[in-house]
Amino acid sequence: MKKSILATILLATTIGSITSASAADEVPLSKFYEGYTVAEIPADGFQQWPYYTYASAHIEQFLRYGVHKLPASVNPVKVERVGGFEISPELRKDLIDTQVKAFVVMKDGKVLAEHFDNGFKPGMLNNLQSAAKSYVGVLLSHAIDSGKVSLDRKAKTYLPELEGSIIGEATISEMATMNSGIEPLSDYHTPGSNGYEWEKEIGLQNAGEPIGHLNAIKAAKATQSERGTNWDYTDQNTDTLALIIAKVEGKPFEKLLAELHNSYGGNDEIQIAKTSDGTTSPSYGINTSAYDYALFTSYIAQGKAGQSFYAELKDSSNDVLNVTPVIKDVFAAASPTTYDMQSYTMKAENIVYSHGSFGQTGFSDLESGYSVIYLSDWYTNTVAPNLQKQLINTVEIINELRAK
């Protein structure tokens, strides 16, 4: 991968990650394997190291409002370990050094390579953090293809409750590209800050009284940038899209997620976090197994998402990632990465990916149908060198598999 392309992807992804743990200047690798008791995990610090190594795989035990537990597919894909891609000593070292507890390379339900570590095993669930947003993009494409949602209609058209709010004036396309006009979330640790107050609504903060999930969306303030000029990444865009999809489909979002899980043949239970309103928060709150995440990203790689999903990924005319001032200079010298339908696209590589805090990343190779996923327990939400290794290694893996 060209260095300029990598720099672009790194910067774009880092800007778009949520922060729910305090950064540390240096965290020894031994912390990844450090023992502690569940009773030691603080209610307000379960996303901090080393406790997140347990909480990430059991987050339903810590979320304020709990989760919906959804069943495996009635026709699960038969996942087979067939080999075909050898994990080199260098790649294995990278996986260990970057606290990857699950790594899977898959195509058509066949596992070509895998790596599991630190007690994490196939069948165990893991919180996807912001990598969950791509599920909303896929379900949005289904609603668009069926004519129930139009990309150029405003949010308030579908949710009249948003009348008078900033996000209510945003179009579906603007929310899908993180360009709704509302401010990004920040500061998840100080009561009263927009990040902290939002996390009260989605179950990640256990202190303080919530005002309601929808009320928190309505109360979002305007960004300092003019709509159409900046990529202002925020969870409210994703959760608003989910509420709209549920409204037009006439089903709770968790039901739609269960149907999607059934359609790609998930082998294990899947979960989604509840909110203070009793709705759901797919902006971060989907918990799934490694194989099932690989099956979902394979579903995208195989062209099985809605036609509008792929059409929007190809169309860069409404992309705001490239015009965001903080990164546009990087894009000027690079093959662009764009953001639409709640997903990133590496344009030159023809690879779609999603990334979430603490190293949850899923790649879909649109050219050859391969899927590569990482479930990790980084010591903070974004560790640039770790992400760099994921991106470089994945492109190399996919290129090697394409050559075969």
N, C-alpha and C positions, 0 to 999 in steps of 0.2 A: 504494500500500500504506500502511495506517495506520502511524504511527510506533511505536505500542505493539506491533503485530504484528511489525514489523521488529526491534525491540529484543529481543523474545522469541526470534525465530529466531536472531539473531546470538549471543545469550548461550548458547543451547542448543548451537549448532553449535561455538562456540569452546571450550566445556567439553569437547566430545567429540572434539577433534582430537588426534592424536598429535604429539609434538614430537621431531623428529629433526635439527633444525638450530638453531644458536645464533641467537637474535634479535639484531637490530642496531637501534640507535636511529635511524639514518638510513642508507638505502642508495640511492645515486643510481640513477636509472632507466637510466643508461648501462651499468650492470653487466649488465643483461639482454642487451645486445648485445656485451658485452666478449669479446674473443678470448682464447683460451688453448689450449694443446696438451693432448691426452688424457693424455699422459705426466705432466703437471703435477697431475692429479687425485689427491689423497691417498686411499689405501684406506680410511682412517677418517674421511674428510671429503667423500665424494662427494655427500652430501645438503646441502652447504653452498654458498652463493653464492660465485662465479658458477658453480661446477662442476656444480650440479644442472641447469643449462640443457642440459647434455649428458647427464648421468647419467639424468635422468628419462625420456629417450627411448631409452636404451641400458642400462637398469638391469641387464639380464641379464649384462652384462660385469663387474659389481661385486658381485653377490650371492654370498655365501659358498658356497651349495650349488647355485647355478644355477637353471634354470627348466625346466618342461615346455613344449615347443613344440607347439601344437595347430593342426590345419589349418583353413583356411577352410571354410565350409559347402559341401556338395556341390551345394546349390541356392542360391547367394548371391542376395540381393535386388539387383535392378538399381537402383543408386543413380543418380538423375538430378538434375542441377542445373536447376531450373525457375524459380527466383526466386519472387517473390511477397511477399517482405518486404525492404524497403530498410533497410540499415544507415545510420542517420543519422550526420552528422558527430559529433554528441555521443556516440552509442554507440560509434562507431569510436574516438574519443578515450579513452573509458572502457576499451575493450579493450586499447588500447596502454598506457595509464597503469597498468593492473593486470596487465601481463605475461601476457596471454592469448595463447598461441601457436596455439590452435585453438578456434574457436567455430562451432557448427553449429546451425541451426534446421531441423528435419526433420519430415515427416509422411508415412507410407506409403512410405518410401524416397525421397521427393522432397526435395531440399535447397532450402529456401526462402531461406536466407541462409548465408553462411559467411565466416570470416575466418581466415587462416593467417599466421603471423609467425615471425620469427627462425629461418628455415630449416626449420621444421616443415611437413610436407606430408601430404596424404592418403596413407594406406597406411603411414605410419610409426607405430610403437607407442609408447605412453606409459604409465608406471606410474600406476595410479589411486589409490594410497594407500588411505585408508579408504573412498573411494567404491566400492571393490570389494565392500564388505560387502553391498550390495544383491543381488549375485549369489547370495549364500548365502541371503538371505531368499526369493528366488524359488525356489531349489532346495528349500528347506525346505518351502515351500507345496506343491510337487509331492509330497513325501514324506508330508505331512499328508493331502492329498487322497486319496492311494492307501491310506491307513490304516496306513502303516508307522511313522508317528510320531504320538504324541499330545501335545498341548500341555501337558497336566497331568501327564505322566510325568516322573520325575527322570532326570537325565543318566546316573546310574549304572545305570539300567535297561537302557540301550543300550550303555554302556561300563562293564562291571563293574570295569575297572581304576581307575575313579574312586571306588570305594568307600572311604570314610574321608576323602575330600577335601571342601573347602568347596563346590566347584563340583559335585561329585557329587550333592549334596543339592538342587541347583537344578533346577527344572522347565525344559522346553523353552521355555515361555512366558517364564520369568524370564530366560533367556539371550537370547531374541529381543528383549527390551525392555531389555537391559543392567541386569539386576537380580538377578544370580546370587548376590550376597553376597560376591564377591571384590573386592579393592581395585583402584582404577584404576591404570593404569601411570603412572609419572612418572620424571623424571630419566633421560634416555636417554644421558647422557654420563659418568656415574660408574660404574666397575666395581663390581659388588656391588649397585647399585640395581636395583629391580624392572624398570624400563624397559630398562636396559642388558642385564641378564641375559636378558630375554625376546628382545631383538633378536639375541642370539647364537643363539637357537634358530631364528629365522625368516630368518636370512641377512643381516641389516643391520649386524651387528658382526662384524668379522673377527678380533678378538683374544679370547683366552681359550677355555677348553674348555667346550663345551656339555654339559648334563646330559640332553638329550633333549626334544623338543617336548612329548610327552605328560607327561613328568615335570615339566616346567615348568608345565604346566596344573595338575597335581595339587598342586604346591607353592604355588600361589597362596594368599596369605593373605586372611583375612577383612577386609572393609571395616569402617570404624568405624561405619557406619550399619547399622541393622537392615534385613534383607531386606524389600523391599516399601515402603520409605520413601525410597529415594534412587536416582537414575540414576547408576550407577557404570560409566561407559563404559570398556571394556577389550577388547583384541584377543582375549584368551583365550575370551571368550564366543563370538565368531564362529568361531574355529578349532575349538572344541569342537563347535559345531553342525555344522561341515563334517565332522568325524570321525564324528559320529553319522549324518549323512546318508549318508556313504560306507558305513558299516557296514550300515545297514538296506537300502540299495539294492544292496549286494553288488558295488560298483564303486569304484575309486579316485575321489577327488573330481575329479581332472583329467579323467577320462573323462566324468563327469557335466557338467563345465563344457564340454567339447568337444561333447557332445550338445546342451546349451543353445545354444551358439554356432551349431551347425548349424541348430537350430530357428528362430532369428530371422534366419538368412540372412547371417551374417557374411561379409564379403568378403575379409578378411585373416587371417593367422595371429593367434592369441591365445596368450598365455603365462601361466603361473602359477608363483610362486616355490616352490621346494622348501624343506623344513625339515631340521633336523639328524637327524630320524627317517626322512627320505625320503618324508614325507607332504607336504602343501601348506599354504600360509598365505594363504587368501583374505581374511584380515582387512586386508591391504594389497596383496597381491602379484600382482594381475592386471594384465597389460599388454595394451593393445588400441589399435586405431586410432580416430581421431575419428569416422569414419563408423560404425564398428562399435559404438562406445559409444552413438552416437545411435540406432542400430538396436535396441540392447538397451533403452535408455530408452523408445523407441517401443513395444517389445514390452510393457512395463509399461503405457504410456499407452493402448494398444489393448485392455487387459483380458485379455491372453494369459497372464499369470502364473496360478498356481493360485488357485482360488476362496478358499481360506483366506487367501491373501495380502491380498486386498482386504477380506475380512471382518474380519481383525485390524486393518487400518488404520482401518476405520470404528468399531471397538469401542474406546472410550477407557477402559473400566472397569478395565483392568489397566495403564494408562499410569502410569509413575513419573516421567516428565520433569516433569509438572506439580506433583508433590508434593515434588520435590527442594528442600530449603530455600533453596539459593542462588538459585533462579530462580522459586520459586512466587509471590513477590510481583509479579514481572513478569507472570506468566501471569494474575494476578487481574484485570488491566486489559486483557487482550488476547484476541483470538481465538486459541485455543491451537494450538501446534505440538506434535505428539505423536511418539513414537518407538516403532516396533514392526516386526517382521520385518526388522530391521537397516536401517530406512529412516525418514526424517522425513516427516511429512505436514503441510502447511499446510492446516488444516481448512477455513477459510473460503474459501480459493482453490481447494480440491480439487486440489492439486498435490503429488505425491510427489517427494522429492529425496534424493540422497545427496551427501555432501561428504567430501572427503579433503584431507589436508595439501597445502600449497603450491598450493591453488586448483583441485583437480579436482572439478567439480560437474556432476551430471546431473539434469535436471528432467523429469518425466513429467506431462503435463496429462491427468488422468483424465476431464475433461469433454469435451475435443475431440480428444484423440489427438496433440497436438503434443509434440515433444521438443526441449529446448534443452540443449546441453552446452558446458562450458568445460574446456579443458585449459590449465593455467597453470604458471608457474615463479616463484611468489612467493619473496621472499628468506627467508621463514621459514614455519613450518607454518600459522599463521593470521594474516592481516592483516585486521583487522576492517573498515577502510574498503573494502578490495577485495571482501570478501564482501558488504558492504552493497550495493555497486554491482551485483554479480551478482544478488542477490535482488530488488532494486528493478527492475532492467532486465528480468529474466526475467518477472516478474509483468506488467509493462507490455507486453512483447512478446506474451505469451500472451493477455492481454486484448484487444489489438489484433487478433490473429489470430482469436480467438473472435468478435469483432464482425463480421468479414468472412464 
